[in-house]
């Protein structure tokens, strides 16, 4: 907010923030997205793949900006990274694509040969990572254990 204030923007004068939180209950996301659409907000910003998908289903006219999602293509948000279609755009962590480099850096930095990765059970990125983890472990000559956890807040 300080950055907006420095640029002369004042909440409730130049803009209004409408915040909605699912508090770990992903089933609430479609209703929350609909609330924002019904308020006729100018943009929806979401920090999760599930939130972005809910917003995508709720509107095709309000811009949806996603941040810190994994791969937006395999997550069903967009079909092209260079030219996202429709009303969705955003920033990706590209977790699966960068996993090999991250693991290589960990191995070089700490000298380990056994690594564990915590991942969200049921996530499309977890499934993609599972498919690539064997090749990744062999390529780096490491033991790689994937630990899937449930109940991570959305």
N, C-alpha and C positions, 0 to 999 in steps of 0.2 A: 504494500500500500504506500510505503514511503516514496517509491519511484513515481507513482501516480501523483501524489501530493506535490512532489518537486516539479512536476510538469503542469501544475495548475489544476489538476483534477481533484474534485472533492466528492466523496461518496454522498449520495442522495441529492447532490446538486447537478453533477455532470454525468453520474453513472450510479447504478444500483447493482449490488452483488446479491444474487439469489443462490444460496447454498443448499444442497440436499445431500444427505448421507444415508447409505444403506445399513450402516453399523453391522457389517458382516453378513447381512442377509441378502444375498444376490437376488432372491425372488422379489424384492422390493424395487429393484432397478427400473423395470418397465413403468411402474406407477410414478416413480420419481421423475423419470424422463418425460412422461406425459404432463406432469405438473408444470415442468419448465416450458414445454411447448404451449400449454394453455395460458401461461403467463406472457406469451409472445416475446420471450427473451431474444436478444440480438445474436447471441452465440452461446453454445453449450460447450463447456470444457470438462473433460473427464480424465481421470487418472487410471482407468483400468479398461481392459479389453471388454469385459462384461458391461461396463457402463457405456462404452462407446457403441456396442452392439444394441443396447437398449435405446440409446438416443437415435441410432440409425433407423431402427424400426419405428420410432415415434415420429420422426420428421424427415422429410426430404428437402425442405426449404431452409431451415435454420442451419447455419454452419456449425459443424461439430468438430472440435479440436481435441484430439486425443494426445496424451502425454504419457511417457514411460510404459507404453505397451510393449509386448514382445514383437513378433513379426506380424504386422497388420495384414499381410496377404494370407498367411495360413490361419490367422485369427478371424478371417471373414470380413474385415473392415474395408479393404480396398483390393483391387485386382492388379494395380500397377503403382509402384512406389514413386516413379517419376512424375506421373500425372494421375493423382488420386481422383477418381470420378465422383460425381454427385457432390454432396455437401460435407464430405469427411476429409480431413487432413490432419497432420500432426507430427509428432516426434516419436521415434521408435528406439527401443534399446537394442533391437536386433539380437536378442539373447542367444538364439541357436547359432546364428552365423558367427558370432564373436566368441562362442564358448571355447573353441579350440585355442584361440589366441589367449584368452583369459587363463585357461588351464596351463598353457605353455609358460605364461608369465609367472604363475604361481609356482610351477615346478622349478623354474630357473631361480626365482627369488628365495624360495624356502627349501629347495633341495628334496622335497618329498616325492614319494612314489605311490602313495595311497591317498586318494582324495574322495571326499563325499560331497555330493551336491544335494541341497535341499530344494525340492520342487513342489509345486502345488498339484495335488492329486486331481486328475481330470482336466487340467489345463491343456489346450491344444499345443502349447509350447513344450509341455512336459512330454507329451506323446511324440512330438517331433524330436526332442532331445533323446528320448529312449531309443529311437530308431538310429540315431547317429552316435550314441555314446560308445558302442562297442568299437567302431572304427576309430573314434577319437582316442580311446584308451590304448588301442594297439599302436596307433601312429606315434603316440607320445611315450610308449612303454610305461604306462602307469596302470594301477588298479583304480577303477572308478566305480564308486557305489552311489546309486541314485536313491535318495530317501524321499518318498512322497509323503507330504503332510496334508492333513485336512484342516478345515476351519480357519484358514488364513483370511483375515478381514478383507472385504472388497471395498 
